[in-house]
Amino acid sequence: MAKKLRVGVLASGGGTNLQTIIDNCASGKLDAEVVVVISDVQCGALERARKAGIAAEHIDRRDKERFPTREEFDRAVLACLRRQEAELVCLAGYLRIMTPELVEAYEGRMINIHPALLPSFGGKGMVGHHVHQAVLDYGCKVSGATVHFVTLGTDEGPIILQRPVPVEEGDTPETLAARILPHEHELYSEAIQLFAEGRLKIEGRRVRILPRKA
Ligand code: GRF
């Protein structure tokens, strides 16, 4: 029985990426288990965690008494991840920009899913609907999904996996997002399993995917 990788998920939205990870852990498709879900807002992702019997931590971004600074907010997030001994942190629709202390604590062990082919249509403000609107406004014929390691810059870390998804005639941001989402779900689990198998090797900007161990 392969040792289960302990995964912490940070999310701020509906949580369909989280749900796929939970389901794939439960089915044995992933040699992993989600040990905690943390959100800065009450959201669908926390509800999904509670339903699955997973620790669901709402660290309220509006609580300026407890978290007067972003650094103190991130220290609370970090303490929660460490309490649960998370070995990999997955951002799944997490909308906060993280401070260096949190990102550096999980250097090489924190990944993110982005609903476009980075480095295009990434960076500040490129979240959710805005990503797909920008792709359509530019007239792209192909978009897609990217899983990458998280670094201090936004959406700039070494790329683990990418998958192209066609833009169709008449697409709206909603129809494009809906076409990409299932590919995000598949790609994210593929990346988590590669990490669990120790097959991801960061070499500068590149990530080498090592062959399966015999
Ligand atoms: C997804 O497109 C994800 O890439 C983006 O937010 C959308 C919804 O994610 N960050 P989820 O359903 O909350 O996982």
Boltz pocket constraint, residues with backbone or C-beta under 6 A from the ligand:
constraints:
  - pocket:
      binder: B
      contacts: [[A, 11], [A, 12], [A, 13], [A, 14], [A, 15], [A, 16], [A, 17], [A, 18], [A, 92], [A, 93], [A, 94], [A, 113], [A, 114], [A, 115], [A, 128], [A, 177], [A, 181], [A, 184]]
      max_distance: 6.0
